[in-house]
């Protein structure tokens, strides 16, 4: 057998054995009970605003925002917080977070226009491939916007636009956290920072004020801590003048909510391989969890590594771009049962175009029957009304039966659902703020 075949078999064996721990039943039961206990309030809202519908709970959103800020403000004296609009572009979400003292992190001209229309005065504009029109809008509003420049070419175009309109622009530069693979799409390599600084020095309109990086799907602060250490080594070779001119270090977002990632069997490495081989006969009542770290632990660890590795420029403002962590728990999705085709198969009044992707084929999100509540999960295919077999809400529900007209709740659907929804076959649900 060739060595490459042995390697492939080893990797397959490793993946098959690499299954996350079972989601503890007591945690799941506590989660479900919390929302059943508030079912009367939700049903009252739905009588006035029928499903399918998103419901945004402003009190939860405010509490999450305050908890995140408090965790890092205990560690750092000078901070700034920017909500990543791409995680949920509902204007009401951004409006509430502006009231909580957040700035906004936008990744397109469309998001920038929304942020400006909401009266935001502290905006960071990130993302690759910014068009000249988007950069011009940022320059026009340079008193409210800092552009996080993504490349040398973008820097040159921004300089030209600034010169044409006679306005100065403050910028940060995004640094690449992974030099290989798809993530190299973002930013410049850290070792090219001296070259970038020289390019800015030749500019008459651009002022480099800070550095930004972003690691994603952070279940722990390990990836952020490792990059901060790498950044510290890079800055050792930079001049004292450069280090003193830096006003901010932006550590980005990617913080995973504290409950961790909940998965169906198909979402695990072993389950995905078994499904591809046609061997998937796993119980829909068994769920898995990839554990995450409390936000206070993120703050403590990031504080330690910043103090240790960035002492040459610290103290300066430390910035954060939370998205998923802030908004995930604050928005819920409500559906109703339209058709019962069998005891183990129902069709709802909305399709997964409401969330924009086939999330629930891999992620586990409990479905609660508010009409017939029970702290017992039963097997049942809960499917949407789109003309596609991949229109799946889940393989089980919490309750004591399913009948047409029953109100269903999928709690904590605030992140990367609302902003990805699309008008495909069915219209998208409307939103109610409570």
C-alpha positions in Angstrom: 0.0 0.0 0.0 1.3 3.5 -0.9 2.3 5.8 1.9 -0.3 8.4 0.7 -3.0 5.7 1.0 -1.9 4.9 4.5 -1.9 8.5 5.4 -5.5 8.9 4.1 -6.7 5.9 6.0 -5.1 7.2 9.2 -6.8 10.6 8.7 -10.1 8.9 8.1 -9.7 6.8 11.2 -8.8 9.9 13.2 -11.9 11.8 12.0 -14.2 8.8 12.7 -13.0 8.7 16.3 -13.0 12.5 16.7 -16.6 13.0 18.1 -17.4 15.8 20.4 -18.8 15.1 23.8 -22.6 14.4 24.2 -24.5 17.6 25.1 -25.3 17.1 28.8 -29.1 16.4 29.2 -29.2 18.7 32.3 -27.9 21.6 30.3 -30.3 21.0 27.5 -33.3 20.6 29.8 -32.4 23.8 31.6 -32.2 25.6 28.3 -35.6 24.4 27.1 -37.3 25.0 30.5 -36.1 28.7 30.4 -38.1 29.3 27.2 -41.1 27.2 28.1 -41.4 29.3 31.4 -41.7 32.4 29.2 -44.1 30.8 26.7 -47.1 33.0 27.7 -45.2 36.1 26.8 -44.2 34.8 23.4 -47.7 33.5 22.6 -49.1 36.9 23.5 -46.8 38.6 21.0 -47.6 36.0 18.3 -51.4 36.6 18.7 -50.7 40.2 17.6 -47.9 39.5 15.2 -48.4 36.0 13.7 -45.6 33.7 12.6 -43.4 33.1 10.8 -41.6 35.8 12.6 -38.3 36.9 14.2 -38.7 38.3 17.7 -35.8 40.5 19.0 -35.6 40.7 22.8 -34.0 44.1 23.5 -33.3 43.3 27.2 -31.3 40.2 26.3 -29.3 42.2 23.7 -28.6 45.0 26.1 -27.5 42.5 28.9 -25.2 40.7 26.5 -23.6 44.0 25.4 -23.0 45.1 28.9 -21.6 41.7 30.0 -19.1 41.8 27.1 -18.0 45.3 27.8 -17.6 44.7 31.5 -15.5 41.7 31.0 -12.8 43.6 29.0 -13.2 46.9 30.8 -12.0 45.2 34.0 -8.8 44.3 32.2 -8.1 47.3 30.0 -8.3 51.0 30.8 -8.9 52.2 27.2 -11.3 50.1 25.1 -13.7 50.5 22.2 -16.4 48.0 21.1 -17.8 47.6 17.6 -20.7 45.4 16.7 -20.1 43.3 13.6 -23.2 44.2 11.5 -22.6 41.2 9.2 -23.7 38.9 12.0 -27.1 40.5 12.1 -28.0 43.4 9.9 -31.4 44.2 11.5 -31.3 48.0 12.0 -33.0 47.6 15.4 -30.1 45.5 16.6 -27.5 48.2 15.7 -29.7 51.0 17.0 -29.9 49.3 20.4 -26.2 48.7 20.5 -25.4 52.3 19.6 -27.4 53.2 22.7 -25.2 50.9 24.7 -22.1 52.7 23.6 -21.0 50.4 20.8 -19.6 51.6 17.5 -20.3 49.7 14.3 -18.1 47.4 12.3 -19.2 47.4 8.7 -18.0 45.3 5.8 -19.6 46.9 2.8 -20.9 50.2 1.5 -24.4 49.0 2.1 -23.7 48.4 5.8 -21.8 51.7 5.9 -24.9 53.5 4.6 -27.0 51.8 7.2 -24.6 52.8 10.0 -24.6 56.4 8.9 -28.4 56.5 8.6 -28.6 55.3 12.2 -26.4 58.3 13.3 -23.3 56.2 14.1 -20.3 58.4 14.7 -17.7 55.7 15.4 -17.4 53.2 12.5 -14.7 50.9 11.3 -14.9 49.7 7.7 -13.3 46.3 7.2 -13.4 43.6 4.5 -11.5 42.9 1.3 -12.2 44.2 -2.2 -13.7 47.6 -1.2 -14.8 49.4 -4.4 -13.9 53.0 -5.2 -17.4 54.0 -4.5 -17.3 52.4 -1.0 -14.0 54.0 -0.3 -15.3 57.4 -1.5 -18.2 57.1 0.9 -15.8 56.4 3.8 -13.7 59.4 2.8 -16.7 61.6 2.6 -17.5 60.7 6.2 -13.9 60.5 7.4 -14.9 62.2 10.7 -16.9 59.1 11.6 -15.1 56.3 9.8 -11.7 54.5 10.1 -10.9 52.3 7.1 -9.2 49.0 8.0 -7.1 48.8 4.8 -6.9 45.2 3.4 -4.0 45.5 0.9 -1.4 47.6 -0.7 -3.6 48.1 -3.7 -6.5 49.3 -1.6 -4.1 51.7 0.2 -3.1 53.2 -3.2 -6.7 53.6 -4.3 -7.7 55.2 -1.0 -4.8 57.7 -1.3 -5.9 58.7 -4.8 -9.5 59.2 -3.7 -8.4 61.3 -0.7 -6.2 63.4 -3.0 -9.0 63.9 -5.5 -11.5 65.3 -2.9 -8.9 66.9 -0.6 -9.7 65.1 2.6 -7.5 63.2 5.1 -8.3 59.6 6.2 -7.4 57.7 9.3 -6.8 54.0 8.7 -5.8 50.8 10.4 -4.2 47.9 8.5 -5.6 44.4 8.7 -3.0 41.6 9.3 -3.3 38.1 7.9 -3.6 35.5 10.7 -3.3 32.5 8.5 -0.7 32.7 5.6 -2.1 29.5 3.9 -5.6 28.5 2.9 -8.7 30.6 2.3 -8.0 32.9 5.2 -5.0 34.4 3.4 -7.8 36.4 1.6 -7.8 38.9 4.4 -5.2 41.5 5.1 -1.4 41.7 4.6 1.2 39.4 6.0 2.6 40.7 9.4 6.2 40.6 8.0 5.1 43.1 5.3 4.1 45.7 8.0 7.4 47.7 7.6 6.8 47.9 3.9 3.2 49.0 4.5 4.3 51.7 6.9 6.8 53.0 4.3 4.0 53.2 1.7 1.8 55.2 4.2 4.7 57.6 4.9 4.8 58.5 1.2 1.1 59.5 1.4 0.0 63.0 2.0 -3.5 62.2 3.0 -3.4 58.9 4.9 -2.7 58.5 8.6 -2.0 55.0 9.9 -3.5 54.9 13.4 -3.7 51.2 14.3 -3.5 47.5 13.6 -6.3 44.9 13.3 -6.5 41.2 13.0 -9.3 38.7 13.3 -9.5 35.0 14.1 -12.8 33.2 13.8 -14.8 30.5 15.6 -12.9 31.1 18.8 -14.0 28.5 21.4 -11.0 29.6 23.5 -8.6 32.6 23.3 -5.8 30.4 22.1 -5.7 31.6 18.5 -5.9 35.2 19.5 -3.2 34.8 22.1 -0.9 33.1 19.6 -1.3 35.8 17.0 -0.7 38.6 19.6 2.6 36.9 20.5 3.5 36.7 16.8 2.5 40.4 16.4 4.8 41.3 19.4 7.7 39.6 17.6 7.0 41.6 14.4 6.8 44.9 16.3 10.2 44.3 17.8 11.7 45.2 14.5 9.7 48.3 14.0 10.9 51.8 15.1 9.9 53.4 18.4 8.4 56.2 16.4 6.1 53.9 14.6 5.1 52.1 17.8 4.3 55.3 19.5 2.1 56.6 16.7 -0.2 53.6 17.0 -3.4 54.6 18.8 -5.3 51.3 18.7 -4.9 47.5 18.4 -8.1 45.9 17.1 -8.4 42.2 18.2 -11.4 41.6 16.0 -14.3 39.2 16.9 -15.1 35.6 16.5 -16.0 34.9 20.2 -18.2 31.9 20.4 -21.2 32.0 22.8 -20.6 30.4 26.1 -23.0 27.5 25.6 -20.7 26.2 22.9 -21.5 24.8 19.5 -24.4 22.3 19.5 -24.4 19.7 16.7 -26.5 16.9 15.3 -24.6 13.7 14.6 -24.3 14.8 10.9 -22.4 17.8 12.0 -19.6 15.8 13.7 -16.6 14.6 11.8 -17.7 11.0 12.1 -21.3 11.8 11.3 -20.4 13.7 8.1 -18.3 10.7 6.8 -21.0 8.2 7.7 -23.7 10.3 6.0 -21.5 10.6 2.8 -21.2 6.8 2.9 -24.9 6.3 3.3 -24.5 4.8 6.8 -26.2 7.5 8.8 -28.8 5.8 11.1 -28.0 7.8 14.2 -30.8 8.8 16.7 -32.0 12.4 16.2 -32.3 12.6 20.0 -28.6 12.4 20.6 -26.8 15.7 20.4 -23.2 16.9 20.8 -21.5 20.0 22.1 -18.1 21.6 21.3 -17.4 23.5 24.6 -16.6 27.2 24.6 -14.9 29.5 27.1 -16.6 32.1 29.3 -16.0 35.7 28.0 -14.3 36.6 31.3 -11.6 33.9 30.5 -11.1 35.4 27.1 -10.6 38.9 28.7 -8.2 37.6 31.3 -6.0 35.7 28.8 -6.0 38.4 26.2 -5.1 40.9 28.9 -2.1 38.7 29.9 -0.7 38.3 26.4 -1.2 42.0 25.4 0.7 43.1 28.5 3.5 40.6 27.9 3.9 40.9 24.1 2.8 44.4 23.2 4.4 46.3 26.0 6.3 48.4 23.4 3.0 50.1 22.3 0.8 49.4 25.3 -1.1 51.2 26.8 -3.1 52.1 23.7 -6.8 51.6 22.9 -7.8 47.9 22.6 -10.7 47.4 20.3 -13.1 44.5 19.9 -15.5 43.5 17.2 -18.0 41.0 18.7 -21.0 39.9 16.6 -22.2 36.4 17.2 -21.5 36.5 21.0 -23.6 39.7 21.4 -26.7 38.9 19.2 -27.0 35.1 19.2 -29.2 34.8 22.3 -31.3 37.9 21.6 -33.4 36.9 18.6 -35.7 33.9 18.2 -37.6 32.4 15.3 -41.3 31.4 15.5 -43.1 29.1 13.1 -46.5 27.3 13.0 -47.4 23.8 11.9 -49.3 23.9 8.6 -49.6 20.2 7.8 -49.2 16.9 9.7 -48.3 14.2 7.2 -47.5 11.6 9.8 -46.9 11.3 13.5 -43.2 11.8 12.7 -43.4 14.3 9.9 -44.9 17.9 9.9 -44.6 20.9 7.5 -44.3 24.4 8.9 -45.5 27.7 7.4 -41.9 28.9 6.7 -38.9 27.5 4.9 -35.2 27.7 5.6 -34.9 30.7 3.2 -35.8 32.4 6.5 -32.2 31.7 7.7 -30.5 31.5 4.3 -28.8 28.2 4.5 -29.2 24.5 5.4 -28.0 25.1 9.0 -30.2 22.6 10.8 -28.9 19.6 8.8 -25.7 19.9 10.9 -26.4 22.3 13.8 -28.7 21.2 16.6 -31.2 23.9 17.7 -34.1 22.7 19.9 -37.6 23.1 18.5 -40.1 23.9 21.2 -43.8 23.4 20.8 -45.3 26.3 22.8 -48.8 25.1 22.2 -48.2 21.6 23.8 -45.1 22.2 26.0 -43.3 19.3 27.7 -39.8 18.7 28.9 -39.5 15.6 26.7 -38.0 15.5 23.2 -39.7 13.3 20.6 -38.5 12.2 17.2 -40.2 14.0 14.3 -39.1 15.5 11.0 -39.9 19.2 11.2 -39.7 20.4 7.7 -40.3 23.7 5.9 -42.6 24.6 3.0 -40.0 25.1 0.3 -39.9 22.9 -2.8 -36.6 21.3 -1.8 -35.8 18.2 0.4 -33.1 20.3 2.2 -35.7 22.4 3.9 -35.0 21.0 7.3 -35.7 22.6 10.7 -34.8 19.5 12.7 -35.4 15.8 13.5 -37.1 16.2 16.9 -39.2 18.6 19.0 -39.9 19.3 22.6 -43.6 18.8 23.5 -46.4 16.2 23.8 -47.6 16.0 20.2 -47.8 18.0 17.0 -50.9 19.3 15.3 -51.7 21.9 12.6 -51.8 25.3 14.1 -49.3 24.6 16.9 -46.8 27.4 17.6 -43.1 26.4 17.4 -40.1 28.3 18.7 -36.5 27.9 17.7 -34.7 30.0 20.4 -31.4 31.9 20.1 -31.2 32.4 16.3 -29.8 35.9 16.2 -26.5 35.2 14.5 -25.9 34.5 10.8 -29.6 33.7 10.2 -31.4 37.0 9.9 -28.7 38.6 7.8 -28.5 35.6 5.5 -32.2 35.2 4.9 -33.4 35.4 1.3 -36.5 35.6 -0.8 -36.4 32.1 -2.3 -39.9 30.7 -3.2 -41.3 32.2 0.1 -41.0 35.7 1.5 -38.8 36.3 4.5 -40.3 36.6 8.0 -40.9 40.0 9.5 -39.4 41.1 12.8 -40.9 42.3 16.1 -38.9 44.0 18.8 -40.0 43.5 22.5 
